[in-house]
Amino acid sequence: MTKLIAYYEGDISVMSWLKKLLCVESIDFRKMPVSNDSADYADLPSYISDILYLDKPDIILASNVDGHEKPLLSIEFASCTPQYQHALQRFSRMLASASADCPSIIIMAEKKRENGGDGKRIYSRSSALEYGAVKLMDTFGLPCFVFDWPTDEDFYLSFEEHTAFPPINDISMAKLKEFIYACIDARKDLNYSDTLLRKGIVMELIDENRARAYKKGVPSIENPSGGEGKSSVKLDLKNTSLLIDEISHISPTHQKLMAGVSSFIVDREKSLVFYPSRVTAHAGDPYVGMIGYYDIAFTRSGRSTRERIHNLVAYADGVSMEEVLGVMNTFNAKTCPFAKEFAPSNSKKYNYHLKNGCKETKSKPVRIYAELADIVVFKDGVLIST
């Protein structure tokens, strides 16, 4: 018999919402740790911590069949206005799940009135979100979908009564329910992803999402948001050899560091360059979630970051390395368990870090840049992937 487990964060009304959606009385709800550097993180099963390494979706639904827990899918509820940068801020949560072989969905309004201001502006969802989801699906070979969050006639979000979540009687949520039950059934098979991709509801959702991704104009490096409008985001595709030479000429320090650039970076003819004005401060600019979109939409050719057609380069030459080094120095001084003597109160964190180090427990912006960027250029130094 299949037992359902739901790791969640945020509003506890998700419990009643999910049970009502699936028409079940019993789900084992487990609260996700507030942060990866907490003691509770060390207790997580690996299939959960593997997802949380990059980012944290709102729900990770799993099944327990004959004592074996395995992930079914992750769900992200995006109640924000759906324009380009806000939509893609959440993309790293989809990437986190797909990277851990877990199907992922995000629920976001197709059109929504602004949250603040005078409330007059209505924003439409950028096709970049669907495009990123389709590219994720093609890259990792598992379902990644965007579902519509219903709105009323004035384009304000609609909610299920007594919850902060979408109304269950909407057609979009009916498809979500059918998809979740397809996941539950497919998990009984040894080859979960292949079995799931053959389900009728999944093939239907693939066709729908693919059509929406390409309907308004395919996103490109020149226009990463897609559609007919022109994105204000600057991305450049540069010759790698010339880019390395350009970075080397910033200062003698840059020259010394770039002399040791990894051969796999040199071997890629082109490099996709984006230009952060912040890396770790104030959630980064661009939002760190957007880095995953640039990666998947325009550079990645396979599941690993080594499988790229272009390098991914963050050219933050107006930012000091202190942004990253300061965050890591604070982590080492205050959060790393080895900064304190071993005691029963911190034994879990000690044991976890002895086994895994701090790869998954350092701050999210540092984790994402370290995992995804081939080169990060600062005004006073360079970080290079190895």
C-alpha positions in Angstrom: 0.0 0.0 0.0 1.3 3.5 -0.9 1.7 6.0 1.9 2.1 9.7 1.0 4.7 11.9 2.7 4.7 15.7 2.2 7.7 17.8 3.2 6.5 21.4 3.3 7.3 24.9 4.4 5.2 28.0 5.0 1.4 28.2 5.7 0.1 25.1 7.5 -3.2 25.4 5.6 -1.3 23.5 2.9 -2.1 20.3 4.9 -5.9 20.7 4.5 -5.5 21.9 0.9 -3.4 18.9 -0.2 -5.6 16.4 1.5 -8.7 18.0 -0.1 -7.1 18.1 -3.5 -6.1 14.4 -3.5 -9.3 13.3 -1.6 -7.3 11.5 1.0 -7.5 11.5 4.8 -4.0 10.6 5.7 -0.7 12.2 4.6 2.4 12.2 6.7 3.3 15.9 6.8 6.9 16.9 7.8 8.1 20.4 8.2 11.2 21.3 6.2 14.1 22.9 8.0 14.1 26.7 8.0 17.6 26.7 6.5 20.2 24.2 5.4 22.5 25.1 8.2 20.1 24.0 10.9 20.5 20.8 12.9 17.3 19.4 11.5 18.8 19.5 8.0 21.1 16.7 9.0 18.2 14.4 9.7 16.7 14.7 6.2 16.7 11.7 3.9 19.1 12.2 1.0 16.3 12.5 -1.6 15.1 15.6 0.2 18.5 17.2 1.0 19.6 16.5 -2.7 16.8 18.9 -3.8 17.3 21.5 -1.0 21.0 21.7 -2.0 20.2 24.3 -4.6 16.8 25.7 -3.4 13.6 24.9 -1.5 10.3 24.3 -3.2 7.1 24.7 -1.1 6.2 21.0 -1.2 8.1 17.8 -1.9 5.6 15.0 -2.2 7.0 11.5 -1.7 5.6 8.0 -1.5 6.5 5.1 0.8 6.0 1.7 -0.8 7.0 -1.3 1.3 9.2 0.8 3.5 11.1 2.6 0.7 10.6 6.4 0.5 11.0 8.0 -3.0 10.1 11.5 -4.3 7.1 11.9 -6.5 7.2 15.6 -7.4 7.9 19.1 -6.0 5.4 22.0 -6.0 6.1 25.7 -5.9 3.3 28.2 -5.3 4.2 31.5 -6.8 1.7 34.2 -5.7 3.9 37.0 -7.0 3.2 39.1 -10.1 4.3 36.9 -13.0 6.5 39.2 -15.0 9.9 38.0 -16.2 12.3 38.5 -13.2 9.7 37.5 -10.6 8.7 34.3 -12.5 12.3 33.3 -13.0 13.3 34.0 -9.4 11.6 30.7 -8.6 13.2 28.8 -11.5 16.1 27.5 -9.3 13.5 25.5 -7.3 12.5 23.7 -10.5 16.1 23.1 -11.4 16.9 21.9 -7.9 14.2 19.2 -8.2 15.0 18.2 -11.8 18.7 17.9 -10.8 17.7 15.4 -8.2 15.5 13.3 -10.6 12.3 14.7 -9.2 9.6 16.1 -11.4 8.7 19.7 -10.7 5.8 22.0 -11.1 5.2 25.7 -10.4 1.8 27.3 -10.0 1.6 30.9 -11.1 -1.1 33.2 -12.5 -1.1 33.8 -16.3 -2.2 37.4 -15.6 -2.2 39.1 -12.2 -2.8 42.6 -10.9 0.1 44.2 -9.1 0.4 43.7 -5.4 1.2 47.2 -4.4 1.2 50.7 -5.9 -2.2 51.9 -7.2 -3.2 48.4 -8.3 -3.8 49.6 -11.9 -1.1 47.5 -13.6 -1.8 44.0 -14.8 1.2 41.8 -15.5 1.3 38.8 -17.9 3.5 35.8 -17.3 6.6 35.7 -19.4 6.9 32.8 -21.8 10.4 32.4 -20.4 9.1 30.4 -17.5 7.4 27.8 -19.7 10.4 27.8 -22.0 12.7 27.1 -19.1 10.4 24.3 -17.9 10.4 22.7 -21.4 14.2 22.9 -21.6 14.5 21.4 -18.1 12.2 18.6 -19.3 14.2 17.9 -22.4 17.5 18.1 -20.5 16.6 15.8 -17.6 14.0 13.6 -19.2 11.3 14.1 -16.6 8.1 16.2 -16.4 8.5 19.9 -15.5 5.3 21.9 -15.8 3.8 25.4 -15.3 0.2 25.3 -14.0 -2.1 28.4 -13.9 -3.1 29.9 -10.6 -6.7 31.0 -11.2 -7.7 34.7 -10.8 -11.0 36.5 -10.5 -12.4 38.9 -13.2 -10.2 41.7 -11.8 -7.1 39.6 -12.0 -6.6 39.1 -8.3 -5.6 35.6 -7.2 -8.4 33.2 -6.2 -8.0 31.0 -3.1 -9.4 27.8 -1.8 -11.5 28.8 1.3 -9.5 29.1 4.5 -6.2 28.5 2.7 -3.5 30.5 1.0 -3.6 28.2 -2.0 -5.4 27.9 -5.4 -9.1 26.9 -5.6 -9.4 23.1 -5.9 -12.4 23.2 -8.2 -10.5 24.9 -11.0 -9.7 22.9 -14.2 -5.9 23.6 -13.7 -6.0 22.0 -10.2 -8.0 19.1 -11.6 -5.2 18.4 -14.0 -2.7 18.8 -11.2 -4.6 16.1 -9.2 -4.6 13.8 -12.2 -0.9 14.4 -12.6 -0.1 13.6 -9.0 -2.0 10.4 -9.2 -0.1 9.5 -12.4 3.1 10.1 -10.4 1.9 7.8 -7.6 1.1 5.0 -10.0 4.3 5.4 -12.0 6.4 5.2 -8.9 5.4 1.5 -8.6 7.5 0.9 -11.7 11.3 0.6 -11.5 11.8 3.2 -14.3 9.8 6.0 -12.8 10.5 8.8 -15.3 10.0 6.7 -18.4 6.7 5.2 -17.1 5.5 8.7 -16.0 6.2 10.2 -19.4 4.0 7.6 -21.1 0.9 8.6 -19.0 -1.9 10.3 -20.9 -2.2 13.3 -18.6 1.6 13.8 -18.8 1.6 13.7 -22.6 -1.3 16.2 -22.6 0.6 18.6 -20.2 3.8 18.3 -22.3 1.9 19.4 -25.4 0.2 22.3 -23.6 3.4 23.6 -21.9 5.5 23.2 -25.1 2.9 25.1 -27.1 2.8 28.0 -24.6 6.6 28.1 -24.4 6.8 28.8 -28.1 3.6 30.7 -28.8 4.7 34.3 -28.1 8.2 34.0 -29.6 11.1 31.8 -28.4 13.4 33.3 -25.8 16.9 33.9 -27.0 20.2 35.4 -25.8 19.2 38.6 -27.5 15.8 38.6 -26.0 15.8 36.2 -22.9 12.2 37.0 -21.9 10.8 35.9 -25.2 7.7 37.4 -26.8 7.5 40.5 -29.0 8.8 43.0 -26.4 12.5 43.6 -25.9 14.0 42.5 -22.6 16.0 45.0 -20.6 18.3 42.2 -19.4 21.7 42.2 -21.0 23.3 38.9 -22.0 26.2 38.6 -24.4 27.7 35.7 -26.3 31.4 36.3 -26.4 34.4 34.4 -27.9 35.9 32.6 -24.9 39.5 33.2 -25.9 38.9 37.0 -26.3 36.9 37.0 -23.0 39.7 35.3 -21.1 42.1 37.9 -22.5 39.8 40.8 -21.5 39.5 39.5 -17.9 43.2 39.0 -17.7 43.8 42.6 -18.5 41.7 44.0 -15.6 44.6 43.8 -13.2 47.8 41.7 -12.5 45.7 39.7 -10.0 43.2 38.8 -12.6 46.0 37.9 -15.0 47.5 35.5 -12.5 44.2 33.8 -11.7 43.1 33.5 -15.3 46.4 31.8 -16.2 45.0 28.8 -14.3 41.6 28.6 -16.1 40.3 25.1 -16.5 40.8 23.4 -19.8 37.1 22.5 -20.2 36.3 26.3 -20.0 39.0 27.1 -22.6 37.7 24.4 -24.9 34.2 25.9 -25.3 34.3 28.4 -28.2 31.7 30.8 -26.8 30.7 32.1 -23.3 27.4 33.4 -22.2 28.0 36.5 -20.1 25.6 38.1 -17.7 26.3 41.2 -15.5 25.4 41.0 -11.8 25.4 44.2 -9.8 25.1 42.2 -6.6 26.0 38.5 -5.9 25.0 37.8 -2.4 23.7 41.1 -1.1 19.9 41.6 -0.9 19.1 38.3 -2.8 21.4 39.3 -5.7 20.8 41.2 -8.8 19.8 39.4 -10.9 17.9 37.2 -8.5 20.0 34.0 -8.1 17.1 31.9 -9.4 17.6 33.5 -12.8 21.1 32.1 -13.1 19.6 28.6 -13.4 17.4 29.9 -16.2 20.3 31.3 -18.2 22.1 28.0 -17.7 19.3 25.7 -18.8 17.8 27.9 -21.5 21.0 29.0 -23.3 24.1 26.9 -22.2 23.3 23.4 -21.0 23.4 20.4 -23.3 23.2 17.6 -20.7 22.4 16.9 -17.0 25.8 18.0 -15.7 27.2 21.5 -15.7 30.2 20.1 -17.6 27.8 19.3 -20.4 27.5 22.8 -21.9 27.7 24.3 -25.3 28.7 27.7 -23.8 30.4 28.7 -20.6 28.3 30.6 -18.1 30.1 33.7 -16.9 29.0 36.2 -14.2 30.8 39.5 -15.0 30.4 41.4 -11.8 33.3 43.8 -12.2 31.7 46.4 -10.1 31.4 44.0 -7.1 34.1 43.2 -4.6 35.0 39.6 -3.7 34.2 40.6 -0.2 30.5 40.0 -0.9 31.2 36.3 -1.1 34.2 36.1 1.2 32.5 38.0 3.9 29.5 35.6 3.7 31.8 32.6 4.0 33.9 34.2 6.8 30.7 34.7 8.8 29.6 31.2 8.0 32.9 29.8 9.2 32.9 31.9 12.3 29.3 31.5 13.4 27.6 28.6 11.6 30.2 26.0 10.8 30.0 23.5 13.7 33.8 23.2 13.8 34.0 26.8 15.1 32.7 25.4 18.4 33.8 22.5 20.6 32.0 19.2 20.0 29.0 18.7 22.3 25.8 16.7 22.4 23.9 19.8 21.3 25.8 20.1 18.0 26.7 16.5 17.4 24.3 16.1 14.4 25.9 19.1 12.6 29.4 17.8 13.5 28.6 14.4 12.0 26.9 15.8 9.0 29.8 18.2 8.2 32.4 15.5 8.8 30.7 13.4 6.1 29.6 16.1 3.6 31.4 19.3 4.4 29.6 22.6 3.9 28.6 22.2 0.3 24.9 22.1 1.1 24.8 24.3 4.2 26.4 27.5 3.1 24.2 30.4 1.9 22.0 29.9 -1.1 23.6 32.6 -3.4 27.0 31.1 -2.7 25.7 27.6 -3.4 24.1 28.6 -6.7 27.0 30.6 -8.0 29.5 27.9 -7.0 27.4 25.2 -8.6 26.4 26.9 -11.9 28.9 29.6 -12.9 32.1 28.6 -14.7 33.7 32.0 -14.0 32.7 34.8 -11.6 34.6 38.1 -12.3 34.9 40.6 -9.5 36.6 44.0 -9.6 39.4 42.6 -7.3 39.6 38.9 -8.3 38.1 35.9 -10.1 36.5 32.7 -9.1 36.9 29.8 -11.6 35.2 26.5 -11.7 37.5 23.4 -11.5 
